[in-house]
């Protein structure tokens, strides 16, 4: 049985995935558990609080939420 997913929701989720991939690449974030002994551990760092806020704000916009509060905006 095929799932009927709203095309707008699919578009938003794709855009969110692309944002996440770009953000991880730009900030050298790795989802893998950090180990100091890791070969590339010197290249990993925590993104700045400002970078994290910017990501969250853009992600909220993509998903149709208020970028400041995260509350649902509905259709405008």
N, C-alpha and C positions, 0 to 999 in steps of 0.2 A: 504494500500500500504506500503510495507516494504521500509525502507530507506536504500540506498546503501551508506554506509560510508566506506571509505578506511580503510582496516584492520590496516595499519601502523598508521593512525591517531587515531584509537580506542586504539591501544596499547599505544601510547604516552599519550593520555588523561587518561587512567587507571593509568599509571605510575605517571603522574602528580597528580592525585587524591590521590594516595598512599603517595607520597612525602608530600603533603599538610596535610594529616591526621597525619602522623608521626611528622611533624614539629609542628603542633598545639599541639599535645600531649606533645612533648618535651618542648615546651615553654609555656605551659598552656594558650594558646590563646583561647578565646571563641568568637564565632561570635555574640553572643548575646550582646545587648547594655549593657555597663558597668553601674552599679548602686552601689554607695558606700554602700548602705544599704543591698546589696545582701549577702546571707549567705556565699558564697564562694568568695567574692570579695577580701579577703586578699590573696587568692591563685593566683589571676590573676595579671599579670604584662605585660608591653610592652616588646617584645623581643628587644634585643640589636640591634643597627644598623648593627653590624657585622653579627648577625644571620639573619637579614633581607636580607643583601647582599648575604649571602651564599645561602639562599633559592631562591632568584631571579636568581642567577647564575645557580643553578642546574635546576630550572624550565625552563630556557632558553635552556639549553643543551638538556633536555628531548624533548622539542618542536622543536629541530633542528635549533635553533637560535644561533648566536654567543653569548657566555656567557658574554662577556664584553660589547658589544654594543647593543645586542638585535636585530641586523639585521639578516635577513634571509640568511642562508649560502647556501641553495640549496643542491644538491647532490654532494658528494665529492668522 
